Amino acid sequence: MKTAAVWFRRNLRLDDNLPLHAAHREGARVVPVFVLDDYYLDEDYSPPRLAVLADSIRELACGIERLGSRLIVRKGPAPEALARLCEETRAESVFAPADLEPHPARLQAEVEKALAASGRRLVLFDDHRLVPAGRLKNAQGKPFVVYTPYSKRWLEAEKMLPVPAPERLESPALIREDAFPSVPIDRPRGWRETGAPRNPRGGMREGEKRLREFLESSLAAYGERRDRMDLDGTSRLSPHLRFGTVGIRRLLSECRDAWREADPAGRKSIETFIKEICWREFYGDVLHAFPESVSRNFRSEFDRFPWVTGEEEERRFAAWAEGRTGYPVVDAGMRQLLEEGWMHNRARMIVASFLTKDLLVDWRRGEAFFRRQLADGDLASNVGGWQWSAGTGTDAQPFFRIFNPVLQGEKFDPDGEFVKKYVRELARWWRPGRPIHAPWTADSLPAGYPRPIVDHAVARDRALRALGQLKL
Ligand SMILES: Cc1cc2nc3c(=O)[nH]c(=O)nc-3n(C[C@H](O)[C@H](O)[C@H](O)COP(=O)(O)OP(=O)(O)OC[C@H]3O[C@@H](n4cnc5c(N)ncnc54)[C@H](O)[C@@H]3O)c2cc1C
């Protein structure tokens, strides 16, 4: 009987898991493993993400236990850890999901080399996406850089169905012995796993609960509610998609089932939701084709853009990061991020536009800050979202489209409930008739809340003048 290690990475679940399913179907004895690499502990790896990761690993370990096996947790670096584990268990191969982010992709190439040195194989699966990265090309055979034509091809592309969880896992007896080394997951050293005060919970069970709630109560109205920051109109599945505690094929298949049962309005909503999933894959494809876009303006003419620098940059950035810009909707978004490790998509667009266009701070600062605070922080979607908002990206919102934070607030938080929930000074001050999205225009100012850091109209003109200097 063959033995295969199954390396869990961004797929911390038992159902709809291609590497696990393949190893099980081959009739192999399975050695389930998670490698705690140093990069999980570096400062870019946000505490909210670590908290979700820690929940997810704990639950995965329990699930694997129920299937009769044991999740082995080893410290990295992954190439050495996996090669050693294969020696110890006599596994001939390692089955794993492919990861397209630069660091994990480098790591998997090193794992492949380390295994090959002893005649072993790394077998990679596209477990994280519906259409493998790099498969879709435009009419010139090049990677797509514009979303709409990409989405047409993506919608038509063949997508796999979910695969079931194994009912039992055969494993080498050795790994079930207490003496067999595994890092205790209850107290992994160095994990800042407390996360944000109201951090999203990770794990398969929580993912399942979120998915069910969304399918039953929000999906059919997603189209009309998804932009409203005051409503619970989106799925909040992003941390689960980030760590794969909900499988992407499973999600699509549930959406398709719901579509068949839905009325015409419901069907439109479901189609809108699926197109959002397509944005995730589009940004993944962009990262795959242009890995340098992680830190470089996709549109190189912006390399000459006069972003603010020095003390002024620090002052503006600090006000934005703390949620003290004096623009309620911007501050509510930032405080939601600090409190929940998550932010509504509309708020992400508003705060990113405000930082880059009203405050003229380089998008890379905002991107790095989000990455360190978000529980769903995902390099491809984060860089994509930031470059889109800053106007520097593929198919971006043009730089001259500058969100007016007051109008955005009035449109997408009409009663100010989102602002009142996160900006407590404004909740205490507010009375019917007071302009929640422009408190500085009221006769009495809210105690402890700042006046606007910039005048939006003046800031807008300044941004357009800066753009003019580029002579695009
Ligand atoms: C500046 C900025 C930064 C962002 N950073 C991230 C990030 O680090 N990680 C991340 O997952 N998303 C990011 N997004 C995209 C989007 O804001 C989140 O995916 C979404 O808010 C997550 O909430 P939800 O699960 O309720 O989304 P839903 O509206 O329920 O959408 C379902 C899923 O579709 C995907 N999705 C939806 N919208 C987008 C989008 N515009 N781009 C890419 N994928 C999308 C996500 O996987 C999401 O979970 C960013 C957007 C912006 C504007």
The ligand as a Gaussian input file, in Angstrom:
#p B3LYP/6-31G(d) Opt

LIG

0 1
 C       -8.937000      48.287000      -1.317000
 C       -9.512000      46.888000      -1.307000
 C       -8.822000      45.854000      -0.684000
 C       -9.349000      44.551000      -0.666000
 N       -8.647000      43.549000      -0.038000
 C       -9.132000      42.282000      -0.036000
 C       -8.406000      41.219000       0.599000
 O       -7.299000      41.407000       1.131000
 N       -8.977000      39.978000       0.610000
 C      -10.186000      39.730000       0.009000
 O      -10.657000      38.583000       0.063000
 N      -10.867000      40.700000      -0.619000
 C      -10.382000      41.968000      -0.666000
 N      -11.095000      42.956000      -1.287000
 C      -12.335000      42.600000      -2.014000
 C      -13.631000      42.688000      -1.197000
 O      -13.695000      43.911000      -0.527000
 C      -13.788000      41.548000      -0.186000
 O      -13.569000      40.314000      -0.831000
 C      -15.200000      41.519000       0.401000
 O      -15.490000      42.741000       1.025000
 C      -15.316000      40.381000       1.399000
 O      -16.580000      40.396000       2.016000
 P      -17.663000      39.282000       1.696000
 O      -17.060000      37.935000       1.848000
 O      -18.873000      39.591000       2.484000
 O      -17.918000      39.548000       0.140000
 P      -19.118000      39.100000      -0.804000
 O      -19.662000      40.352000      -1.409000
 O      -20.055000      38.208000      -0.129000
 O      -18.378000      38.340000      -1.995000
 C      -18.122000      36.923000      -1.950000
 C      -16.664000      36.657000      -2.221000
 O      -16.289000      37.125000      -3.518000
 C      -14.952000      37.629000      -3.477000
 N      -14.989000      39.062000      -3.806000
 C      -16.030000      39.911000      -3.688000
 N      -15.701000      41.140000      -4.152000
 C      -14.417000      41.059000      -4.547000
 C      -13.509000      41.987000      -5.120000
 N      -13.857000      43.255000      -5.392000
 N      -12.259000      41.592000      -5.375000
 C      -11.875000      40.317000      -5.123000
 N      -12.702000      39.378000      -4.604000
 C      -13.945000      39.742000      -4.324000
 C      -14.445000      37.425000      -2.059000
 O      -13.752000      36.193000      -2.015000
 C      -15.730000      37.371000      -1.261000
 O      -15.617000      36.668000      -0.035000
 C      -10.589000      44.281000      -1.312000
 C      -11.268000      45.334000      -1.935000
 C      -10.744000      46.619000      -1.937000
 C      -11.513000      47.714000      -2.609000

